[in-house]
Amino acid sequence: MAASMRLLFRRVIRLSHRNVNVTAAGASGRSGCCWEPPTCRCFSDAAGDRNTHFGFETVPETEKAKRVYKVFENVAQKYDTMNDAMSLGVHRLWKDMLLHVMHPQPGVRLLDVAGGTGDIAFRFLEYIRFQQERQKRRAARSMQTPSWQDISNNYSTEDEDVPQESRAVVCDINKEMLRVGKQKADGLGISAGLSWVVGDAEELPFDDDQFDIYTIAFGIRNVTHIDQALQEALRVLKPGGRFMCLEFSKVTNPVLARLYDAYSFQMIPVLGEVIAGDWKSYQYLVESIRKFPDQEEFKGMIEDAGFYSVKYYNLTGGVVALHSGFKL
């Protein structure tokens, strides 16, 4: 009974804090204050008085961001190798599915938050190049036996057919992760249409209505104030823009859930120690997955932030979920 009362009390406190944040955010507004932290972040001054989770550990909110930064600073060099090892390479299929559902067209602007080593941005630019090449092939086939009308239309639209450049902006709070991402881009020869920005998901360094697509893959569970990050996503997206989040979630099959828990807690920290020389960071990552809201709860949070037509897709039995929503 006492445990139930404590749980109820914690929920009441959490909801009251969420209401305070939303009220303060609405009062501060966005007009003319985007790059003035004292104005835009007026609700963050009291954060030191509140606690949050760091994995299964309870820490002050002001401390979580520092500890998360240290985790990713420590694992940056082996981050991609560990992703392959932990997921047995399946994370590549999850990210490919993100791009398949996204289906971006030439000319769109992508913001990939917590984009670190660039996996999503690289896939996005490659997908755009594929779309451009396919459009060129279709145009070439249509002009093999043109009619007079086709020739006339070709002359009238010649100047309009110059393809608009797509851009991918990788934004991450961790400079070491961005450094590793830049090294990867250089090694792959990727530079056109790609930029790297140091920035906090809770206070993005961009003006309103700038991007067509916002993605965050395996990053939002590390944010201290998820609701605040969602509000920032809504702000920087253009009307009609799309929010997409790929994140670990709740496994739907009971048998798979037991196997997944055993693998996560018994194997992943060991892999972290063997490959990256860091047991504690990967113990935190496993624990942070269990603290993240399930599919329906996170869907509700996205809707509460102001997104519409919010849906999610379970991947690998719910090990990962892909959430999507639109700004109207």
C-alpha positions as CSV (number, residue, x, y, z in Angstrom):
1,M,0.0,0.0,0.0
2,A,2.8,2.4,0.9
3,A,4.6,1.7,-2.3
4,S,1.4,2.4,-4.3
5,M,0.9,5.7,-2.5
6,R,4.5,6.7,-3.2
7,L,4.0,5.9,-6.9
8,L,0.9,7.9,-7.0
9,F,2.6,10.8,-5.2
10,R,5.5,10.8,-7.8
11,R,3.0,10.8,-10.7
12,V,1.2,13.8,-9.2
13,I,4.5,15.7,-8.7
14,R,5.6,14.8,-12.3
15,L,2.3,16.0,-13.8
16,S,2.4,19.2,-11.8
17,H,5.9,19.9,-13.1
18,R,4.8,19.2,-16.6
19,N,2.0,21.7,-16.3
20,V,4.3,24.3,-14.9
21,N,6.7,23.9,-17.9
22,V,3.9,24.1,-20.4
23,T,2.4,27.2,-18.8
24,A,5.8,28.9,-18.7
25,A,6.6,28.0,-22.3
26,G,3.3,29.4,-23.5
27,A,3.8,32.6,-21.6
28,S,7.3,33.2,-22.9
29,G,6.3,32.9,-26.6
30,R,8.7,32.7,-29.5
31,S,8.4,36.1,-31.2
32,G,11.8,37.8,-31.2
33,C,13.4,35.7,-28.5
34,C,14.7,32.6,-30.3
35,W,18.3,33.2,-29.5
36,E,18.0,34.8,-26.1
37,P,18.2,32.0,-23.5
38,P,17.1,34.2,-20.5
39,T,13.8,34.9,-22.4
40,C,13.1,31.6,-24.1
41,R,14.3,29.4,-21.2
42,C,12.5,31.2,-18.4
43,F,11.2,27.9,-17.1
44,S,14.6,26.3,-16.6
45,D,15.8,28.3,-13.7
46,A,14.2,26.1,-11.0
47,A,15.5,22.8,-12.6
48,G,18.1,22.4,-9.9
49,D,15.3,21.7,-7.3
50,R,13.9,18.7,-9.2
51,N,15.1,15.2,-9.8
52,T,15.0,12.9,-12.8
53,H,16.3,9.5,-13.7
54,F,19.7,8.6,-15.1
55,G,19.1,5.0,-15.9
56,F,17.8,3.5,-12.7
57,E,19.5,6.1,-10.6
58,T,17.8,9.3,-9.4
59,V,19.8,12.5,-10.0
60,P,19.2,16.2,-10.0
61,E,18.0,17.4,-13.4
62,T,21.0,19.8,-13.7
63,E,23.3,16.8,-13.3
64,K,21.7,14.4,-15.9
65,A,22.7,16.4,-19.0
66,K,26.4,16.5,-17.8
67,R,26.4,12.7,-17.1
68,V,24.8,11.9,-20.4
69,Y,27.3,14.1,-22.2
70,K,30.1,12.2,-20.5
71,V,28.6,8.8,-21.5
72,F,28.6,9.7,-25.2
73,E,32.0,11.5,-25.0
74,N,33.4,8.2,-23.6
75,V,31.8,5.9,-26.2
76,A,32.0,8.2,-29.3
77,Q,35.0,6.4,-30.9
78,K,33.4,2.9,-30.6
79,Y,29.8,4.1,-31.0
80,D,29.1,2.6,-34.4
81,T,31.0,-0.6,-33.7
82,M,29.0,-1.1,-30.6
83,N,25.7,-0.5,-32.4
84,D,26.6,-3.3,-34.8
85,A,27.6,-5.6,-31.9
86,M,24.6,-4.8,-29.7
87,S,22.0,-5.2,-32.4
88,L,23.8,-7.8,-34.5
89,G,23.6,-5.2,-37.3
90,V,19.8,-4.9,-37.2
91,H,20.1,-1.2,-36.3
92,R,21.0,-0.7,-40.0
93,L,17.6,-2.2,-41.1
94,W,15.8,0.0,-38.5
95,K,17.4,3.1,-40.0
96,D,16.7,2.0,-43.5
97,M,13.0,1.6,-42.5
98,L,13.0,5.2,-41.2
99,L,14.1,6.4,-44.6
100,H,11.6,4.2,-46.4
101,V,8.8,5.6,-44.4
102,M,10.1,9.1,-44.7
103,H,10.4,8.8,-48.5
104,P,12.1,12.3,-48.9
105,Q,12.0,14.1,-52.2
106,P,14.7,16.4,-53.7
107,G,14.7,19.9,-52.3
108,V,13.7,19.0,-48.7
109,R,15.6,20.1,-45.6
110,L,16.4,17.6,-42.9
111,L,17.3,18.3,-39.3
112,D,18.7,15.2,-37.6
113,V,18.9,15.9,-33.8
114,A,21.2,13.9,-31.7
115,G,22.6,12.8,-35.1
116,G,26.1,12.3,-33.7
117,T,28.0,10.1,-36.2
118,G,25.7,10.9,-39.1
119,D,24.0,7.6,-39.9
120,I,20.6,9.2,-40.7
121,A,22.0,12.2,-42.6
122,F,24.1,9.9,-44.8
123,R,21.2,7.7,-45.6
124,F,19.0,10.8,-46.3
125,L,21.5,12.2,-48.8
126,E,22.0,8.9,-50.5
127,Y,18.2,8.4,-50.7
128,I,17.8,11.9,-52.3
129,R,20.6,11.2,-54.8
130,F,18.7,8.0,-55.8
131,Q,15.5,9.9,-56.2
132,Q,17.2,12.5,-58.4
133,E,18.8,9.9,-60.6
134,R,15.4,8.1,-61.0
135,Q,13.8,11.4,-62.0
136,K,16.5,12.0,-64.6
137,R,16.0,8.5,-66.1
138,R,12.3,9.0,-66.3
139,A,12.8,12.3,-68.0
140,A,15.2,10.8,-70.5
141,R,12.8,8.0,-71.4
142,S,9.9,10.4,-71.9
143,M,12.0,12.5,-74.3
144,Q,13.1,9.6,-76.5
145,T,10.0,10.1,-78.7
146,P,8.7,13.5,-77.8
147,S,5.6,15.1,-79.2
148,W,5.5,18.7,-80.3
149,Q,3.7,19.5,-77.0
150,D,6.5,17.9,-75.0
151,I,9.1,19.9,-76.9
152,S,7.2,23.1,-76.3
153,N,6.8,22.3,-72.6
154,N,10.5,21.5,-72.3
155,Y,11.4,25.0,-73.6
156,S,8.9,26.8,-71.4
157,T,10.0,25.0,-68.2
158,E,13.8,24.7,-68.9
159,D,14.7,27.2,-66.3
160,E,12.3,25.7,-63.7
161,D,13.8,22.2,-64.0
162,V,17.0,23.1,-62.0
163,P,16.8,20.8,-59.0
164,Q,16.6,22.4,-55.6
165,E,19.4,21.4,-53.3
166,S,18.5,19.2,-50.4
167,R,20.3,19.7,-47.1
168,A,20.9,17.7,-44.0
169,V,21.8,19.4,-40.8
170,V,23.3,17.1,-38.1
171,C,22.7,18.7,-34.7
172,D,24.2,17.1,-31.5
173,I,25.1,18.5,-28.1
174,N,28.2,16.3,-27.9
175,K,31.2,17.7,-29.8
176,E,33.1,14.4,-29.7
177,M,30.2,12.6,-31.4
178,L,30.1,15.3,-34.1
179,R,33.9,15.0,-34.6
180,V,33.6,11.3,-35.2
181,G,30.7,12.0,-37.6
182,K,32.7,14.5,-39.6
183,Q,35.6,12.0,-39.8
184,K,33.2,9.4,-41.3
185,A,31.8,11.9,-43.8
186,D,35.3,12.8,-44.9
187,G,36.1,9.1,-45.3
188,L,33.0,8.5,-47.3
189,G,33.6,11.6,-49.4
190,I,30.3,13.2,-48.3
191,S,30.3,17.0,-48.0
192,A,27.7,18.5,-50.4
193,G,24.4,19.4,-48.7
194,L,25.7,18.4,-45.2
195,S,26.4,20.6,-42.2
196,W,27.2,19.9,-38.5
197,V,25.9,22.0,-35.6
198,V,26.5,21.8,-31.9
199,G,23.1,22.3,-30.3
200,D,20.8,21.2,-27.5
201,A,17.6,19.4,-28.4
202,E,15.8,21.4,-25.7
203,E,16.9,24.7,-27.1
204,L,17.7,24.3,-30.8
205,P,19.9,27.1,-32.4
206,F,17.6,27.6,-35.4
207,D,14.8,30.0,-36.3
208,D,11.2,29.0,-36.5
209,D,9.8,27.1,-39.5
210,Q,13.1,26.1,-41.0
211,F,13.0,22.4,-41.8
212,D,10.7,20.0,-43.7
213,I,11.7,16.9,-41.7
214,Y,13.0,16.5,-38.1
215,T,14.5,13.2,-37.1
216,I,15.9,11.9,-33.8
217,A,17.1,8.3,-33.7
218,F,18.0,6.7,-30.4
219,G,18.5,10.0,-28.8
220,I,15.3,11.4,-27.3
221,R,15.4,9.0,-24.2
222,N,18.6,10.8,-23.2
223,V,17.0,14.2,-23.1
224,T,16.2,15.6,-19.6
225,H,12.9,17.2,-20.6
226,I,11.3,15.2,-23.5
227,D,8.3,17.5,-23.7
228,Q,10.5,20.5,-24.2
229,A,12.5,18.8,-27.0
230,L,9.2,17.9,-28.7
231,Q,8.1,21.6,-28.5
232,E,11.4,22.6,-30.1
233,A,10.9,20.1,-32.8
234,L,7.5,21.6,-33.6
235,R,8.9,25.1,-33.6
236,V,11.7,24.5,-36.1
237,L,9.5,22.5,-38.5
238,K,7.7,24.3,-41.4
239,P,3.9,24.0,-41.5
240,G,3.4,20.6,-43.1
241,G,6.7,19.4,-41.8
242,R,7.2,15.9,-40.3
243,F,8.5,14.7,-37.0
244,M,10.1,11.2,-37.0
245,C,11.5,9.5,-34.0
246,L,13.3,6.1,-33.9
247,E,13.7,4.8,-30.4
248,F,13.9,1.7,-28.3
249,S,10.4,0.8,-26.9
250,K,8.4,-1.9,-25.2
251,V,8.6,-5.4,-26.6
252,T,5.1,-6.7,-27.2
253,N,5.7,-10.5,-27.1
254,P,6.2,-11.8,-23.6
255,V,8.7,-14.5,-24.6
256,L,10.7,-12.1,-26.7
257,A,10.6,-9.6,-23.8
258,R,12.2,-12.1,-21.4
259,L,14.9,-13.0,-23.9
260,Y,15.5,-9.3,-24.7
261,D,15.8,-8.4,-21.0
262,A,18.3,-11.2,-20.4
263,Y,20.4,-10.2,-23.4
264,S,20.3,-6.5,-22.6
265,F,21.3,-6.7,-18.9
266,Q,23.7,-9.7,-19.2
267,M,25.4,-9.2,-22.5
268,I,25.3,-5.5,-23.6
269,P,27.4,-4.2,-20.6
270,V,29.9,-7.0,-21.2
271,L,30.2,-6.0,-24.9
272,G,30.6,-2.4,-23.8
273,E,33.5,-3.5,-21.6
274,V,35.1,-5.7,-24.2
275,I,34.8,-3.5,-27.2
276,A,34.6,0.1,-25.8
277,G,36.3,-0.5,-22.4
278,D,33.2,1.0,-20.7
279,W,30.8,-1.1,-18.7
280,K,29.0,1.7,-16.9
281,S,28.0,3.7,-20.0
282,Y,26.3,0.7,-21.6
283,Q,24.7,-0.3,-18.3
284,Y,23.2,3.2,-18.3
285,L,22.0,2.8,-22.0
286,V,20.2,-0.4,-21.1
287,E,18.6,1.1,-18.1
288,S,17.6,4.3,-20.0
289,I,15.6,2.1,-22.4
290,R,13.5,0.7,-19.6
291,K,12.8,4.2,-18.2
292,F,11.5,5.5,-21.6
293,P,7.7,5.7,-22.1
294,D,6.0,2.9,-24.1
295,Q,4.6,3.3,-27.6
296,E,1.2,4.7,-26.6
297,E,2.5,7.0,-23.8
298,F,5.1,8.5,-26.1
299,K,2.5,8.9,-28.9
300,G,0.4,10.9,-26.4
301,M,3.4,13.1,-25.6
302,I,3.9,13.9,-29.3
303,E,0.2,14.8,-29.6
304,D,0.4,17.0,-26.5
305,A,3.3,18.9,-28.1
306,G,1.0,19.9,-30.9
307,F,1.6,17.3,-33.6
308,Y,-1.2,15.8,-35.7
309,S,-1.8,12.4,-37.4
310,V,0.6,10.8,-35.0
311,K,1.3,7.1,-35.7
312,Y,3.9,4.5,-34.7
313,Y,5.3,1.3,-36.2
314,N,6.7,-1.5,-34.1
315,L,10.0,-2.9,-35.5
316,T,11.4,-6.3,-34.4
317,G,8.4,-7.0,-32.1
318,G,8.5,-3.6,-30.4
319,V,12.2,-3.6,-29.6
320,V,12.2,-0.4,-31.5
321,A,9.3,1.9,-32.4
322,L,9.1,4.5,-35.2
323,H,6.9,7.4,-34.3
324,S,5.7,9.9,-36.9
325,G,3.7,13.1,-36.7
326,F,3.0,16.3,-38.7
327,K,3.0,20.0,-37.9
328,L,-0.1,21.7,-39.3
